[in-house]
């Protein structure tokens, strides 16, 4: 058997790849040999260029993942996808969830964090089933496990839904040798968490995580090293939640 973590010859699409965890996942997967396809609402060409500067292969797209039409067009243009990393998410830091105005924020969070991944899976999964193999990784959150440390109820609800989707999709896709799994980070030092009041005393390791510390588990789940991992959600949270 070849080195099981090798992604040479694999085409990996990553959403929310313009920065943070998505950008780190693109870098790690490319270093393992993958051709990476990076997607972000604001664009991810800078990440793709960085991968190419290191000798890797990368392409980038702009897309609003809450739009099924945009997702279908993107997937059709991209061609065959061996691994799909569904990382894109939003986490508004609005506090007044009792306000009537808050409902629009809730709808937007669910459209991006839950409906977005569903759009991608509906578009990508048939091709994976036809080819008889594939990997899909959804990025959840500690918030979806425990209610989180500081996130609002819209984000918590969306990530709980993502975790449920991992298990449901794994049962649908597993018989076709398409492996669906997830990762659940806690407080990670990314632009989303910048200047947030994280109490490090609640994290046994005493620090926030780094984006690459989530990227490596994602890459593992995209590889043959995870060939018998199906419906799992890896907790990568510095010990905040111990299953």
Secondary structure, DSSP 4 states (H G I P E B T S, - for coil): ---TT--TT-EEEEESTTSHHHHHHHHHHHHTT-EEEEEETT--HHHHHHHHHTT-EEEEEE--TT-HHHHHHHHHHH---SEEEE----------TTSTTHHHHHHHHHIIIIIHHHHHHHHHHHHHHHHT-EEEEEE--HHHHH--SS--HHHHHHHHHHHHHHHHHHHHHGGGTEEEEEEEE-SB-SGGGTT----GGGSTTSSPBPHHHHHHHHHHHTSGGGTT--S-EEEESTTSS--
